[in-house]
């Protein structure tokens, strides 16, 4: 039997979000999952038996093909398939994340029942590099969009807070996932609407005050917030 190919090579938030889908499907089939080269570093943290990850540049298929078959699931076009839309029609994009699960009959709320493989050595090294002590109380702020800060968003905090602020930025030698210890030890998390929100909910953060800020383009978070832990606050 041929491996089942999953077409969702980007972005990083989507890749994290669908790992539970891969885990579920891999109990019955071997899975081939191409990942965009810019996110290839994430493979270190995404270890699922029976799932083979491959660089998108090394696997030549038509990534614009939205034909659902026994051997090919174009998850990136789940909404278009479910609503019988043209490939370039994003009019129903409000449900784009949950539709990935609905396409294969899985409950979207199960997405966070997945455990990342973590590099605790690098997490500790980053904690030390940022000069954080275990007893420190701090606010972690992410105003970046993209795993290597390809965009910026404005986040204004309450100036009366007595907690120190740590700004999350790209640091060479460390990935976004290596910030996991810093994230889990914060008293407050403030982040723009980016892939980081999905990482945060895969971590032990249920009891941390978490605030999500819509991007400057004003896109609503109505559907995204339904898939996140109820402790999130929308600013």
PAZAPA-4460 file (N, C-alpha, C; in steps of 0.05 Angstrom, whole numbers, plus 32768, in hexadecimal, padded with zeros to 4 digits):
% residues 235
    n_x    n_y    n_z   ca_x   ca_y   ca_z    c_x    c_y    c_z   seq   type   mol
   8011   7FE8   8000   8000   8000   8000   8012   8019   8000     1      X     A
   800B   802C   7FEF   801A   8045   7FEE   8016   8055   8008     2      X     A
   802A   8065   8010   8026   8077   8027   8011   808C   8021     3      X     A
   8003   8094   8035   7FEF   80A9   8033   7FFD   80C4   8034     4      X     A
   7FFB   80D5   801F   8008   80EE   801D   7FF6   8104   8028     5      X     A
   8000   8114   803B   7FF1   812A   8047   7FFC   8145   803C     6      X     A
   7FEC   8154   802E   7FF4   816D   8023   7FED   8184   8035     7      X     A
   8000   818C   8047   7FFD   81A3   8059   801A   81AB   8061     8      X     A
   802A   81B4   804E   8047   81B8   8054   804D   81D1   8063     9      X     A
   803A   81E3   8067   803D   81FC   8075   8022   8205   807F    10      X     A
   8021   8219   8091   8036   8226   80A0   803B   8216   80BA    11      X     A
   804B   8222   80CB   8054   8213   80E2   803C   820D   80F5    12      X     A
   802A   8221   80F8   8013   821C   8109   8001   8205   80FF    13      X     A
   7FFE   8204   80E4   7FEE   81EF   80D8   7FFC   81D4   80DC    14      X     A
   8016   81D4   80DA   8025   81BB   80DD   8021   81B0   80FA    15      X     A
   8024   81C1   810D   8020   81B9   8129   8003   81B0   812E    16      X     A
   7FF0   81BF   8122   7FD4   81BA   8126   7FCB   819F   811C    17      X     A
   7FD7   8195   8106   7FCD   817C   80FA   7FDD   8163   8103    18      X     A
   7FEF   8166   8115   7FFE   814E   811D   7FEC   8138   8129    19      X     A
   7FD7   8140   8136   7FC4   812C   8141   7FB6   811D   812A    20      X     A
   7FB2   812B   8114   7FA7   811D   80FC   7FBA   8108   80F3    21      X     A
   7FD3   810F   80F0   7FE7   80FC   80E7   7FE9   80E4   80FA    22      X     A
   7FE9   80EA   8114   7FEB   80D5   8128   7FD3   80C2   8126    23      X     A
   7FBB   80CD   8121   7FA4   80BC   811E   7FA5   80AB   8105    24      X     A
   7FAB   80B7   80EE   7FAC   80A9   80D5   7FC3   8094   80D4    25      X     A
   7FD8   8099   80E3   7FF0   8088   80E1   7FEB   806D   80EF    26      X     A
   7FD5   806A   80FE   7FD0   8050   810B   7FC7   803C   80F6    27      X     A
   7FBE   8045   80DE   7FB4   8033   80CA   7FC5   8033   80B1    28      X     A
   7FD3   804A   80AC   7FE3   804D   8093   7FFE   8059   8099    29      X     A
   8011   8054   8088   8029   8063   8089   8024   807F   807C    30      X     A
   802F   8094   8087   802A   80AF   807F   8043   80BC   8074    31      X     A
   8040   80CB   805E   8055   80DB   8053   804D   80F8   8055    32      X     A
   805D   8108   8064   8055   8123   8069   806B   8137   8061    33      X     A
   8067   8143   8049   807B   8158   8040   8078   8171   8051    34      X     A
   808F   817D   8058   8090   8196   8068   80A0   81AA   8058    35      X     A
   8095   81C3   8057   80A4   81D9   804A   80C0   81DB   8056    36      X     A
   80D4   81DF   8044   80F0   81DF   804D   80F5   81F2   8064    37      X     A
   80E7   8209   8065   80EC   821D   807A   80E4   8213   8095    38      X     A
   80D3   81FE   8096   80CA   81F3   80B0   80D6   81D7   80B5    39      X     A
   80EA   81D0   80A5   80F5   81B5   80A8   8101   81B0   80C4    40      X     A
   810A   81C5   80D0   8115   81C3   80EC   8101   81B7   80FF    41      X     A
   80E7   81BA   80F9   80D2   81B1   810C   80D1   8192   810D    42      X     A
   80DC   8185   80FA   80DA   8167   80F9   80E6   815B   8112    43      X     A
   80FA   8168   811D   8106   815E   8136   80F2   815A   814C    44      X     A
   80DD   8169   814C   80C9   8169   8162   80B0   8159   815B    45      X     A
   80AE   814F   8143   8096   8143   8139   809A   8125   8132    46      X     A
   809D   8115   8147   80A4   80F9   8143   808A   80E8   8148    47      X     A
   8080   80DD   8132   8068   80CC   8133   806F   80B2   8125    48      X     A
   806C   809B   8132   8072   8082   8124   8061   807F   810B    49      X     A
   806D   8075   80F6   805F   8070   80DC   805A   8089   80CC    50      X     A
   8066   80A0   80D5   8064   80B9   80C5   8080   80C0   80BC    51      X     A
   8083   80C3   80A2   809D   80CB   8096   809B   80E9   808D    52      X     A
   80AC   80F9   8098   80AD   8115   8090   80C2   8119   807A    53      X     A
   80BC   812A   8067   80CE   812F   8050   80CD   814C   8049    54      X     A
   80E3   8157   8040   80E3   8173   8037   80D2   8176   801E    55      X     A
   80C3   818B   801D   80B1   8191   8006   80C2   8192   7FEC    56      X     A
   80D9   819D   7FEE   80EA   81A0   7FD6   80F4   8185   7FCB    57      X     A
   80F2   8171   7FDC   80FC   8156   7FD4   80E6   8143   7FCD    58      X     A
   80CD   814D   7FCD   80B6   813C   7FC6   80A5   814A   7FB2    59      X     A
   80A7   8142   7F99   809B   8150   7F83   807E   8146   7F7D    60      X     A
   806B   8155   7F88   804F   8150   7F81   8042   816B   7F7B    61      X     A
   802A   816B   7F71   801C   8184   7F6C   800E   818D   7F86    62      X     A
   801B   819F   7F94   8010   81A8   7FAE   7FF7   81B9   7FAB    63      X     A
   7FEF   81BF   7F93   7FD6   81CE   7F8E   7FBF   81BB   7F87    64      X     A
   7FC5   81A2   7F87   7FB0   818E   7F81   7F9E   818A   7F99    65      X     A
   7F84   818E   7F96   7F72   818B   7FAC   7F5F   8173   7FA9    66      X     A
   7F69   815F   7F99   7F59   8147   7F94   7F5E   8133   7FAB    67      X     A
   7F49   812D   7FBA   7F4B   811A   7FD0   7F4A   80FE   7FC6    68      X     A
   7F5E   80EE   7FCD   7F5F   80D2   7FC4   7F66   80C0   7FDB    69      X     A
   7F66   80A5   7FD6   7F6E   8092   7FEC   7F8A   8096   7FF5    70      X     A
   7F9C   80A1   7FE4   7FB8   80A3   7FEA   7FC1   80C0   7FEE    71      X     A
   7FAE   80D3   7FED   7FB6   80EF   7FEE   7FA0   8100   7FFB    72      X     A
   7FA8   810E   8010   7F95   8120   801E   7FA0   813C   801E    73      X     A
   7F94   814E   800E   7F9D   816A   800D   7F91   817A   8023    74      X     A
   7F9B   8177   803B   7F90   8185   8053   7F90   81A3   8050    75      X     A
   7FA3   81AE   8040   7FA4   81CB   803D   7F8C   81D6   802E    76      X     A
   7F7D   81C4   8020   7F65   81CC   8012   7F4C   81C0   801E    77      X     A
   7F4D   81B9   8038   7F36   81AC   8045   7F1D   81BD   8043    78      X     A
   7F1F   81D7   8047   7F07   81E8   8046   7EFB   81E8   802A    79      X     A
   7F0C   81EA   8016   7F02   81EB   7FFA   7EF4   81D0   7FF3    80      X     A
   7EFF   81BA   7FFD   7EF3   81A0   7FF7   7ED8   819D   8005    81      X     A
   7ED7   81A4   801F   7EBF   81A1   802F   7EA8   81B3   8025    82      X     A
   7EAF   81CB   801B   7E9B   81DE   8012   7E98   81DF   7FF4    83      X     A
   7EA6   81CC   7FE6   7EA4   81CB   7FC9   7EAB   81E5   7FBC    84      X     A
   7EC2   81F1   7FC4   7ECB   820A   7FBA   7EE2   8207   7FA6    85      X     A
   7EE7   821B   7F97   7EFE   821B   7F86   7F17   821D   7F97    86      X     A
   7F2D   8214   7F8C   7F46   8213   7F9C   7F4F   822E   7FA7    87      X     A
   7F49   8243   7F99   7F52   825E   7FA2   7F3C   826D   7FB1    88      X     A
   7F26   8260   7FB7   7F10   826D   7FC5   7F13   8269   7FE3    89      X     A
   7F19   827F   7FF1   7F1E   827E   800E   7F07   828C   801E    90      X     A
   7EEF   828C   8012   7ED8   829A   801E   7ECF   828C   8037    91      X     A
   7ED5   8272   803B   7ECD   8263   8053   7EE5   825E   8065    92      X     A
   7EF9   826F   8064   7F12   826A   8072   7F0F   826C   8090    93      X     A
   7EF9   8276   809A   7EF6   8278   80B7   7EF8   825D   80C5    94      X     A
   7EF2   8247   80B7   7EF4   822D   80C3   7F0B   821C   80B8    95      X     A
   7F1F   822A   80AE   7F35   821D   80A0   7F44   8208   80B2    96      X     A
   7F47   820E   80CC   7F56   81FC   80DD   7F45   81E3   80E4    97      X     A
   7F2D   81E7   80EE   7F1D   81D0   80F5   7F15   81BE   80DD    98      X     A
   7F14   81CB   80C5   7F0D   81BB   80AD   7F21   81A6   80A7    99      X     A
   7F3A   81AA   80AF   7F4F   8195   80AB   7F47   817C   80B9   100      X     A
   7F3C   817E   80D1   7F33   8167   80E0   7F19   815C   80D6   101      X     A
   7F07   816F   80CF   7EEC   8166   80C5   7EEF   8156   80AB   102      X     A
   7F03   815D   809B   7F06   814F   8081   7F0A   8131   8084   103      X     A
   7F17   8129   809A   7F1C   810D   809E   7F0C   8101   80B5   104      X     A
   7EF8   8111   80BF   7EE6   8107   80D3   7EF1   8106   80EF   105      X     A
   7F04   8117   80F6   7F0E   8119   8111   7F03   8131   811F   106      X     A
   7F01   812F   8139   7EF8   8146   814A   7F0F   815B   814B   107      X     A
   7F0A   8173   8142   7F1F   8188   8143   7F29   818E   815F   108      X     A
   7F19   8189   8173   7F21   8190   818E   7F37   817D   8199   109      X     A
   7F3C   8167   818A   7F51   8155   8193   7F6D   815D   8189   110      X     A
   7F6F   8173   817B   7F89   817B   816E   7FA0   817D   8183   111      X     A
   7F99   8186   819B   7FAE   818B   81AE   7FB6   8172   81BF   112      X     A
   7FA9   815C   81B9   7FB0   8143   81C7   7FC9   8136   81BA   113      X     A
   7FDD   8146   81B7   7FF6   813D   81A9   800D   8147   81B9   114      X     A
   8022   8136   81BC   8039   813D   81CC   8051   8141   81BA   115      X     A
   805C   815A   81BA   8074   8160   81AB   808C   8152   81B8   116      X     A
   80A0   814B   81A7   80BA   8144   81B1   80C9   815D   81B6   117      X     A
   80D5   8160   81CE   80E2   817A   81D5   80FF   8176   81DA   118      X     A
   810F   818A   81D4   812B   818A   81D9   8130   819A   81F3   119      X     A
   812F   818C   820A   8130   8199   8224   814C   81A6   8228   120      X     A
   8160   819C   821C   817B   81A7   821F   817C   81C4   8213   121      X     A
   8170   81C7   81FB   8170   81E1   81EF   815C   81F4   81FD   122      X     A
   8146   81E8   8207   8134   81F9   8217   8141   8205   822F   123      X     A
   8151   81F4   823D   815F   81FE   8255   8174   8213   824D   124      X     A
   8182   820E   8237   8197   8220   822E   818B   823B   8227   125      X     A
   8174   823B   821A   8166   8254   8213   815D   8263   822C   126      X     A
   8152   8254   823F   814A   825F   8259   8161   826E   8266   127      X     A
   8178   8261   8265   8190   826D   8271   819A   8285   8261   128      X     A
   8199   8283   8247   81A2   8299   8235   8191   82B2   823A   129      X     A
   8178   82AE   823F   8166   82C5   8244   8168   82CF   8261   130      X     A
   817A   82C2   8271   817F   82CA   828D   8166   82C9   829E   131      X     A
   8156   82B3   829A   813E   82AF   82AA   8145   829B   82C0   132      X     A
   813D   82A2   82D8   8140   8290   82EF   8125   8282   82F3   133      X     A
   8127   826A   8300   810F   825A   8304   80FA   8269   8314   134      X     A
   8103   827A   8326   80F0   8288   8337   80E5   82A2   832A   135      X     A
   80EF   82AA   8313   80E7   82C2   8306   80CA   82C2   82FD   136      X     A
   80BD   82D9   8300   80A1   82DC   82F6   80A3   82F0   82DF   137      X     A
   8097   82E8   82C8   809A   82F9   82B1   8083   82F5   829D   138      X     A
   8081   8309   828C   806E   8309   8276   807D   8303   825D   139      X     A
   8074   82F0   824D   8080   82EA   8233   806F   82F6   821D   140      X     A
   807B   8306   820C   806D   8313   81F7   8078   830B   81DC   141      X     A
   8066   8303   81CA   806E   82FC   81AE   805F   830F   819B   142      X     A
   806D   8321   818F   8060   8333   817C   8068   832B   815F   143      X     A
   8076   8315   815D   8080   830C   8143   806B   82FA   8135   144      X     A
   806C   82FB   811B   805B   82E9   810B   806E   82D8   80FA   145      X     A
   806C   82BD   80FD   807E   82AB   80EF   8093   82A1   8101   146      X     A
   809D   8289   80FC   80B0   827B   810E   80CB   8289   810F   147      X     A
   80D2   829A   80FB   80EB   82A9   80FC   80E5   82C7   80FA   148      X     A
   80CF   82D0   8106   80C8   82EC   8108   80C7   82FA   80EC   149      X     A
   80B7   82EF   80DA   80B5   82FA   80BF   80A3   8313   80BF   150      X     A
   8093   8316   80D4   8081   832D   80D6   807F   8337   80F2   151      X     A
   8074   834E   80F6   8071   835A   8111   8055   8363   8116   152      X     A
   804D   8362   812F   8032   836A   8138   8036   837B   8150   153      X     A
   8025   838F   8154   8027   83A0   816B   8017   8395   8182   154      X     A
   8024   8392   8199   8017   8389   81B1   801D   839D   81C7   155      X     A
   8008   83A9   81D2   800B   83BC   81E8   8003   83B0   8202   156      X     A
   8016   83AE   8215   8010   83A2   822F   8007   83B7   8243   157      X     A
   7FFB   83AD   8259   7FF4   83BE   826F   800E   83C9   827C   158      X     A
   8012   83E3   827B   802B   83EE   8285   802D   83EC   82A4   159      X     A
   8018   83E5   82B1   8018   83E3   82CF   8022   83C8   82D9   160      X     A
   8027   83B5   82C7   8030   839B   82D0   804B   839C   82DE   161      X     A
   804D   838E   82F4   8066   838D   8303   8078   8377   82F9   162      X     A
   806F   8367   82E7   807F   8351   82DD   8092   835A   82C7   163      X     A
   80A9   834F   82C6   80BB   8356   82B0   80B1   8349   8296   164      X     A
   80B9   8355   8280   80B0   834B   8266   80C7   833F   8256   165      X     A
   80C2   8328   824B   80D5   831B   8239   80C9   831A   821E   166      X     A
   80D7   8325   820A   80CD   8325   81EF   80D7   830D   81E0   167      X     A
   80C5   82FE   81D3   80CD   82E6   81C4   80D6   82EE   81A8   168      X     A
   80EF   82E9   81A2   80FA   82EF   8188   810A   82D7   817E   169      X     A
   810F   82D7   8164   8120   82C2   8159   813C   82C4   8163   170      X     A
   8147   82AF   816E   8162   82AD   8177   8170   8296   8168   171      X     A
   8185   829C   815A   8192   8288   814A   819B   8270   815C   172      X     A
   8196   8259   8152   819E   8241   8161   8187   8235   8171   173      X     A
   8170   8244   8173   8159   823A   8182   8140   823D   8170   174      X     A
   812E   8229   8172   8116   822B   8162   80FF   8235   8174   175      X     A
   80E9   823B   8167   80D1   8244   8176   80C9   8230   818C   176      X     A
   80CC   8216   8186   80C4   8202   8199   80D8   8200   81B0   177      X     A
   80F0   8209   81AC   8103   820A   81C2   80FC   821F   81D7   178      X     A
   80E9   8230   81D2   80DF   8243   81E5   80CB   8237   81F8   179      X     A
   80C6   821D   81F6   80B1   8210   8206   80B4   8213   8224   180      X     A
   80CC   8211   822F   80CF   8215   824C   80C9   8232   8253   181      X     A
   80D3   8245   8243   80CD   8261   8248   80AF   8266   8248   182      X     A
   80A1   825A   8235   8084   825D   8233   8076   8251   824C   183      X     A
   807E   8239   8254   8070   822C   826A   8075   8238   8285   184      X     A
   808A   8248   8287   8091   8255   82A1   8088   8272   82A3   185      X     A
   807B   827C   828F   8072   8298   828F   8059   829B   82A0   186      X     A
   8055   82B2   82AC   803C   82B8   82BA   8026   82C1   82A6   187      X     A
   802E   82CF   8291   801C   82D8   827D   8029   82D3   8261   188      X     A
   8018   82CD   824E   8021   82CA   8232   8010   82DD   8221   189      X     A
   801D   82ED   8211   8010   82FF   81FF   801C   82FA   81E3   190      X     A
   800A   82F3   81D0   8015   82ED   81B5   8002   82F6   819F   191      X     A
   800D   82FD   8189   7FFD   8303   8171   7FF2   82E8   8167   192      X     A
   7FDE   82EB   8156   7FD1   82D3   814A   7FE4   82C7   8135   193      X     A
   7FF3   82B3   813E   8007   82A6   812D   800A   8289   8136   194      X     A
   801B   827A   8129   801E   825E   812E   8025   8257   814B   195      X     A
   8030   826B   8159   8038   8267   8175   8020   825F   8187   196      X     A
   8008   8268   8180   7FF1   8262   8191   7FEC   8243   8192   197      X     A
   7FF1   8236   817C   7FED   8219   817C   8003   820B   818C   198      X     A
   801B   8215   818B   8031   8209   819C   802A   820D   81B9   199      X     A
   8021   8225   81C1   801A   822B   81DD   8006   8217   81E8   200      X     A
   7FF2   8210   81D8   7FDD   81FE   81E1   7FE6   81E0   81E1   201      X     A
   7FFD   81DA   81D4   8008   81BF   81D6   8019   81BC   81EF   202      X     A
   801E   81D3   81FD   802F   81D2   8215   801E   81D4   822E   203      X     A
   802B   81D3   8245   801E   81D4   825F   8019   81F1   8266   204      X     A
   8004   81FD   825A   7FFF   821A   825E   7FE2   8220   8266   205      X     A
   7FD3   820B   826D   7FB6   820F   8273   7FB1   8223   8289   206      X     A
   7FC4   8225   829C   7FC0   8237   82B4   7FCF   8252   82B1   207      X     A
   7FD9   8257   8299   7FE7   8270   8294   7FD3   8284   8287   208      X     A
   7FD5   829D   828F   7FC4   82B1   8281   7FCF   82B6   8265   209      X     A
   7FBE   82B1   8251   7FC7   82B2   8235   7FB5   82C5   8226   210      X     A
   7FC1   82D8   8217   7FB2   82EB   8208   7FBB   82EA   81EB   211      X     A
   7FA8   82E9   81D9   7FAE   82E8   81BC   7FA4   8302   81AF   212      X     A
   7FB4   830E   819E   7FAE   8327   8191   7FAA   8323   8173   213      X     A
   7F93   832B   8168   7F8F   8329   814B   7FA4   8338   813C   214      X     A
   7FAB   832F   8124   7FBE   833D   8114   7FB4   8358   810C   215      X     A
   7FC6   8369   8103   7FBE   8384   80FC   7FAB   8386   80E4   216      X     A
   7FA8   836F   80D5   7F95   836F   80BF   7F79   836B   80C8   217      X     A
   7F75   8367   80E2   7F5B   8366   80ED   7F4B   834C   80E9   218      X     A
   7F59   8337   80E0   7F4B   831E   80DC   7F40   8314   80F6   219      X     A
   7F26   830C   80F8   7F1A   8303   8111   7F26   82E9   811B   220      X     A
   7F25   82E4   8135   7F30   82CC   8141   7F19   82B9   814A   221      X     A
   7F01   82BF   8141   7EE9   82B1   814C   7EED   8292   814B   222      X     A
   7EF6   8288   8134   7EF8   826B   8131   7F11   8260   813E   223      X     A
   7F27   826F   813B   7F40   8266   8146   7F3D   8262   8164   224      X     A
   7F31   8275   8171   7F2F   8274   818F   7F1E   825C   8198   225      X     A
   7F0C   8253   8187   7EFC   823B   818F   7F0D   8222   8190   226      X     A
   7F23   8222   8182   7F34   820A   8182   7F4A   820B   8197   227      X     A
   7F4D   8223   81A3   7F62   8226   81B8   7F56   8221   81D4   228      X     A
   7F68   821E   81E7   7F60   8219   8203   7F4F   8230   820C   229      X     A
   7F39   822B   821C   7F27   8241   8224   7F34   8256   8236   230      X     A
   7F4D   8252   823F   7F5A   8266   824F   7F65   827E   8240   231      X     A
   7F64   827C   8225   7F6D   8292   8215   7F5B   82AA   8217   232      X     A
   7F67   82C2   8216   7F59   82DC   8215   7F5E   82E8   81FA   233      X     A
   7F49   82F2   81EC   7F4C   8300   81D3   7F4D   831E   81D9   234      X     A
   7F62   832B   81D0   7F64   8348   81D5   7F55   8358   81C0   235      X     A
***
